[in-house]
Amino acid sequence: MTRSVVVRPGAPERLARMVQLPTVSAELDRRGLADFHAFRDLIAELYPLVAERLEFEQVGDLGLLYRWPGASAADPVVLMAHYDVVPAGDDDGWTAPPFEGRIADGAVHGRGTLDDKGPMLVLLEAVENLLADGFAPARDVYLSFGGDEESYGQAARGIADLFHERGITPWLVIDEGGAVVDAPLPFVPVAAAMVGVGEKGVLTLRLTARTAGGHASAPPAHTAASRIARALHRLARDPFPARMPRTIREMLRTFVPYTTGRNRALLRSLVAAPAVTARVFARLGGEPAAIVRTTVAPTMLAGGSAHNVLPNEASAILNLRIALGESVASATARVRRVVRDPEVEVAIVEGSEPSPESPVDDDRFRAIAAAVDVAYPGTPTAPYVMMAATDSRWFHRFSPAVYRFAPLAMTAAQRATIHGVDEHVTIDSLERGERFHRALIASLPG
């Protein structure tokens, strides 16, 4: 379905209104639910047809679920976003105040414009526009909005549990994740829509060592602090093995037609030798290494109460992102083997398993690619592995096709502002994002 008007006038202003509500989930205990409830009410104000014609269900304090009845209730589509944001930090670091919602220089500026109120807005814009056109989808469409994705996503988990309890298996789930990026790889000089078809698991481990305390003037050979330090050193020296997910091989294959000369030969070689490719990516470090292996990041250290007293307990928190093909149990077991110290306890704080890889050779992925081509003509759609956690992880437990893609164009500089300073989204990108969702919903098969 196409129209001469690609987006209702005022979309930037509506996003600015959303930004002005500081829905910081990390501050819920201090600030309460007022801004989150105000955001729910703002949706009804800004999108009156959505409020009038879609069935609404509040799930817990922060889960918002809308059902758009279609010609068939079987195998629905679930389109997701979250409306909470991370703290903005020191306002002085921002060019425009983070919760002002300033519109300037062809963009909307503020916390959440990319993560994830901008993607939420373009979805709501598309649904409102289709409703105004009198359109009815071929199958039920659910809008699932969580208010605590940045704080482990219990709202989305509650929504997913409802689907599971009611025996509803979505045909397609799309959440935030990839975007239209300007340079997906150093040797691929074209913009591409990166669609996350798999998601790494998340695991938090606590390492704890306990020994007798005492005066620091006569330390024993091994203290609680030194045992933790040795454990962290061993983990850094012996990283998890690299493995090449099927998804990354398919990603590289997708880019072959868009390269020439030496770059094309390199890509073909990488596709042909996945084991070698995994080792190459691991040596590159950073994002390439994180794609092919489970990562271990010490994030918190504790121990000691005085400069001259040996602590009788020391601990470290590890954040692991578990590679596809591994598990919470196998990753924990390997950490214990590498630490190899019976005096260091390794305990699971929380964990969620990596996802299976959703298909890239069926009608669902092709529907996403076709909608990308409507919004961003000529842009290739490539699968990849999502390294951060999204709310969609609660659906991949029982839904066979879960994808992670926010249909916004993001430069490398813009992506660096997510969870940073000067986050902003271009107005052109909002228009294209609305076009993507409108094309996707209009093309759904019955």
C-alpha positions in Angstrom: 0.0 0.0 0.0 1.4 3.4 -0.9 0.2 7.0 -0.4 1.4 10.4 -1.5 1.8 11.4 2.1 4.5 9.3 3.7 4.0 10.4 7.3 1.5 12.6 9.2 2.7 16.1 9.8 3.9 16.5 13.3 5.8 13.2 13.8 8.9 15.0 15.1 6.8 17.0 17.6 5.1 13.8 18.8 8.5 12.2 19.3 9.6 15.3 21.2 6.6 14.9 23.5 7.7 11.3 24.2 11.2 12.4 25.0 10.0 15.0 27.4 8.8 12.2 29.8 11.9 10.9 31.6 10.9 7.2 31.7 14.2 6.1 33.3 13.6 2.6 34.5 16.8 2.5 36.6 15.2 5.3 38.7 11.8 3.7 39.3 12.4 3.1 43.0 13.2 6.8 43.5 10.8 8.5 41.0 7.9 6.1 40.9 5.5 5.2 38.1 4.0 8.7 37.3 6.0 9.3 34.1 5.4 5.8 32.9 1.7 6.1 33.3 1.8 9.5 31.7 3.5 8.0 28.8 0.8 5.4 28.4 -1.8 8.2 28.4 0.3 10.1 25.9 0.0 7.3 23.4 -3.8 7.5 23.6 -3.6 11.3 23.1 -1.2 11.2 20.1 -2.7 8.2 18.4 -6.4 8.4 18.9 -7.3 5.7 16.3 -4.9 3.3 18.0 -6.6 4.0 21.3 -10.1 3.7 19.8 -9.8 0.6 17.5 -7.1 -1.6 19.0 -7.8 -3.7 22.1 -5.6 -2.6 25.0 -4.4 -4.7 27.9 -2.2 -3.5 30.7 0.3 -6.2 31.7 1.7 -5.5 35.2 2.8 -1.9 35.9 4.8 -1.4 32.7 3.6 -3.7 30.0 1.4 -2.2 27.3 -0.2 -4.7 24.8 -2.4 -3.7 21.9 -4.2 -6.1 19.6 -5.2 -5.1 16.1 -7.7 -7.8 15.0 -7.1 -9.1 11.5 -8.9 -11.4 9.1 -7.3 -14.3 10.9 -6.4 -14.6 14.6 -4.1 -17.5 14.0 -0.3 -17.0 13.9 -0.2 -13.3 14.6 2.6 -10.8 14.2 4.1 -9.1 17.3 5.8 -5.8 16.8 7.8 -4.7 19.8 9.5 -1.6 21.3 10.3 -0.3 24.7 9.6 3.1 26.1 12.0 3.3 29.1 15.4 4.9 28.7 18.7 4.8 30.5 19.8 7.8 32.6 21.1 10.8 30.8 24.1 11.4 33.1 25.5 14.9 33.4 23.2 17.2 31.4 26.2 19.5 30.9 27.6 17.0 28.3 24.6 17.4 26.0 24.3 20.0 23.3 20.6 20.1 24.0 19.1 19.1 27.3 18.4 15.3 27.1 14.7 15.5 28.0 13.9 18.7 26.2 13.0 17.0 22.9 14.6 19.7 20.8 13.9 19.7 17.1 16.8 21.3 15.2 19.0 20.7 12.1 16.7 18.1 10.6 16.7 15.9 13.7 15.0 15.3 17.0 17.4 15.4 19.9 17.2 13.7 23.3 17.4 10.5 25.3 15.5 7.7 23.7 15.3 9.1 20.2 17.2 6.0 18.9 16.7 3.7 21.9 13.8 3.1 21.7 11.2 5.8 21.5 12.0 6.7 17.9 11.5 3.1 16.7 8.3 3.0 18.8 7.0 6.2 17.2 7.5 5.0 13.6 5.5 1.8 14.4 2.7 3.8 16.0 2.7 6.3 13.1 2.3 3.4 10.6 -0.5 1.8 12.4 -2.4 5.2 12.9 -1.9 6.0 9.2 -3.2 2.5 8.1 -6.2 2.8 10.4 -6.9 6.3 8.9 -6.9 4.6 5.4 -9.4 2.0 6.6 -6.9 -0.8 6.3 -7.4 -4.1 8.1 -4.5 -6.6 8.4 -4.6 -10.1 7.0 -3.8 -11.5 10.5 -3.8 -10.2 14.0 -1.1 -7.6 14.7 0.0 -7.1 18.3 2.0 -4.1 19.5 4.0 -5.0 22.6 5.6 -2.2 24.6 7.8 -2.7 27.7 8.7 -0.1 30.2 11.7 -1.8 31.8 13.8 -3.2 29.0 16.9 -1.3 30.3 16.4 -3.0 33.6 16.1 -6.7 32.6 12.7 -6.5 30.8 10.2 -8.1 33.2 7.3 -6.2 31.5 8.1 -7.9 28.2 8.5 -11.2 29.9 5.0 -10.9 31.4 3.6 -10.2 27.9 5.4 -13.1 26.4 4.2 -15.4 29.2 0.6 -14.3 28.4 1.1 -15.5 24.8 2.5 -18.8 26.0 -0.2 -19.4 28.5 -2.9 -18.6 25.9 -1.3 -21.0 23.4 -0.6 -18.1 20.9 2.6 -18.7 18.8 3.5 -15.7 16.7 4.2 -16.2 13.0 6.7 -13.3 13.3 8.2 -11.1 16.1 10.2 -8.0 15.4 11.9 -6.0 18.1 14.7 -3.4 18.2 18.2 -4.4 17.4 19.9 -3.8 14.0 19.4 -0.7 11.9 20.3 0.7 8.5 24.0 1.3 8.9 26.4 3.1 6.7 29.3 0.7 6.8 28.5 -2.8 8.1 32.1 -4.1 7.7 35.3 -2.2 6.9 35.5 -3.8 3.4 31.8 -3.5 2.6 31.3 0.1 1.4 27.5 0.1 1.1 24.7 0.9 3.5 22.8 -2.2 4.7 19.8 -3.1 6.8 21.2 -5.3 9.5 18.6 -7.7 10.9 19.4 -9.6 14.0 18.3 -13.2 13.5 20.0 -14.4 16.7 20.8 -12.9 20.0 23.5 -13.8 22.4 22.6 -14.9 25.9 23.3 -12.8 29.0 24.8 -14.2 32.2 25.9 -12.5 35.4 28.3 -14.4 37.6 29.7 -13.6 41.0 33.2 -14.8 42.0 33.7 -14.9 45.7 36.8 -15.7 47.7 36.8 -16.0 51.5 39.9 -16.2 53.7 40.9 -15.2 57.3 41.4 -11.5 57.6 44.1 -9.8 59.5 46.7 -7.1 59.5 48.1 -6.1 56.1 51.6 -6.1 57.4 51.9 -9.9 57.4 49.8 -11.2 54.5 49.5 -14.9 53.7 50.5 -16.3 50.3 47.0 -16.1 49.0 44.4 -13.5 50.2 40.8 -13.2 49.2 41.7 -10.3 47.0 44.6 -12.0 45.4 42.6 -15.1 44.6 40.0 -12.9 42.8 42.7 -11.1 40.9 44.3 -14.4 39.8 40.9 -15.7 38.7 40.3 -12.6 36.5 43.8 -12.9 35.1 43.2 -16.5 34.1 39.9 -15.7 32.4 41.5 -12.8 30.4 44.4 -15.1 29.4 42.2 -17.9 28.3 39.1 -16.6 26.3 36.3 -18.7 25.1 36.9 -20.5 21.8 35.7 -18.8 18.6 32.9 -20.3 16.5 31.2 -19.1 13.3 27.4 -18.9 13.5 25.5 -19.9 10.4 24.1 -16.3 10.5 27.4 -14.6 10.1 28.3 -16.9 7.1 25.0 -15.8 5.5 25.8 -12.2 6.3 29.1 -12.4 4.5 27.5 -14.2 1.6 24.9 -11.4 1.3 27.6 -8.7 0.9 29.6 -10.5 -1.9 27.6 -8.9 -4.8 28.2 -5.4 -3.3 32.0 -5.6 -3.3 34.6 -5.8 -6.1 38.1 -6.9 -6.6 40.2 -7.8 -3.6 37.3 -7.3 -1.2 35.0 -9.6 -3.1 37.8 -12.3 -3.1 38.2 -11.8 0.6 34.5 -12.2 1.3 34.3 -15.4 -0.8 37.3 -16.8 1.1 35.7 -16.0 4.5 32.4 -17.6 3.4 34.2 -20.8 2.2 36.2 -21.3 5.4 34.1 -20.6 8.5 36.6 -22.0 11.0 39.3 -19.7 9.6 36.9 -16.8 9.6 36.0 -17.3 13.2 39.7 -17.1 14.1 40.2 -14.0 12.0 37.2 -12.3 13.6 38.6 -13.2 17.1 42.0 -11.7 16.3 40.3 -8.4 15.1 39.0 -7.8 18.7 36.1 -5.6 19.5 32.8 -6.2 17.8 34.1 -8.8 15.3 35.5 -10.9 18.2 32.3 -10.5 20.2 30.3 -11.9 17.3 32.1 -15.2 17.3 32.8 -16.0 21.0 31.3 -15.7 24.4 32.7 -12.6 26.1 33.6 -12.1 29.7 33.7 -8.6 31.2 34.5 -8.0 34.9 32.2 -5.1 35.8 32.2 -4.8 39.6 34.9 -5.5 42.2 34.4 -5.4 46.0 36.5 -6.2 49.1 38.1 -4.5 52.0 37.1 -1.8 54.4 40.4 -0.2 55.4 43.9 0.4 53.8 45.7 -1.8 56.3 43.2 -4.6 56.9 43.1 -7.8 54.9 39.5 -8.4 53.7 38.1 -11.8 54.7 35.9 -11.6 51.6 36.5 -10.3 48.1 34.3 -10.6 45.0 33.9 -9.7 41.4 30.9 -9.5 39.1 31.3 -10.9 35.6 29.0 -10.0 32.7 29.1 -12.7 30.0 27.4 -12.5 26.6 26.9 -16.1 25.6 27.6 -17.1 22.0 25.0 -19.0 20.0 25.5 -22.7 20.4 26.6 -22.4 24.1 24.4 -22.1 27.2 24.3 -20.7 30.7 25.3 -24.0 32.1 28.2 -24.6 29.7 29.6 -21.1 30.1 29.4 -21.3 33.9 31.2 -24.6 33.9 34.0 -23.3 31.6 34.5 -20.3 33.9 35.0 -22.7 36.8 37.5 -24.8 34.8 39.5 -21.8 33.8 39.5 -20.2 37.3 40.6 -23.7 38.7 40.6 -22.5 42.3 38.3 -24.4 44.7 38.5 -21.5 47.1 36.8 -19.2 44.6 33.0 -19.7 44.5 31.4 -19.2 41.1 27.7 -18.4 41.5 25.0 -17.5 38.9 23.3 -14.2 39.7 21.0 -14.2 36.7 21.1 -15.5 33.2 19.1 -16.0 30.0 20.0 -18.4 27.2 21.2 -17.4 23.7 18.5 -17.6 21.1 18.2 -20.0 18.2 18.9 -18.6 14.8 15.7 -17.5 13.1 15.3 -18.5 9.4 16.6 -16.3 6.6 15.3 -18.4 3.7 11.5 -18.1 4.2 8.6 -15.7 3.8 9.2 -13.9 7.1 12.7 -12.7 6.4 11.7 -12.0 2.8 8.8 -9.8 4.1 11.3 -7.8 6.1 13.7 -7.4 3.2 10.8 -6.3 0.9 9.7 -3.6 3.4 13.3 -2.4 3.7 13.4 -2.0 -0.1 10.2 0.2 0.1 11.7 2.4 2.8 15.3 2.3 1.6 15.3 1.4 -2.1 18.3 -0.6 -3.2 19.5 -1.3 0.3 20.5 -4.9 0.9 19.1 -6.7 4.0 21.6 -8.9 5.8 21.3 -11.1 8.9 23.6 -10.8 11.9 23.9 -11.7 15.5 22.7 -9.3 18.1 25.2 -8.9 21.0 23.0 -6.9 23.4 19.9 -8.2 25.0 16.4 -7.2 23.9 12.9 -7.8 25.1 12.4 -10.2 22.3 14.4 -12.9 24.1 11.3 -13.7 26.1 9.6 -14.7 22.9 12.3 -16.8 21.3 11.7 -19.4 24.0 8.6 -20.6 22.1 8.4 -18.5 18.8 10.3 -19.8 15.8 10.9 -16.5 14.0 12.2 -13.6 16.1 14.0 -10.7 14.4 15.7 -7.6 15.8 15.6 -4.6 13.6 14.7 -0.9 14.1 14.0 0.6 10.7 16.0 3.8 11.2 19.2 4.9 9.5 22.0 5.3 12.0 25.5 6.4 11.2 28.4 5.1 13.3 28.5 8.5 15.1 24.8 8.2 15.9 25.1 4.6 17.2 27.8 5.9 19.6 25.3 8.2 21.2 23.0 5.4 22.3 23.4 5.2 26.1 25.8 8.2 25.5 25.4 11.9 25.0 23.7 13.9 22.2 21.4 11.0 21.1 19.4 12.1 18.1 17.4 10.7 15.1 16.9 12.4 11.7 13.5 13.4 10.6 14.1 11.7 7.2 14.8 8.5 9.1 11.5 8.7 11.0 9.7 9.0 7.7 11.4 6.0 6.2 10.8 4.0 9.4 7.1 4.7 9.2 7.2 3.6 5.5 8.9 0.3 6.5 6.2 -0.7 9.0 3.4 0.4 6.8 4.7 -1.7 3.9 5.4 -4.7 6.2 1.9 -4.7 7.8 0.2 -4.1 4.5 2.0 -7.1 2.9 1.4 -9.7 5.6 0.0 -12.9 4.1 -3.2 -14.3 5.5 
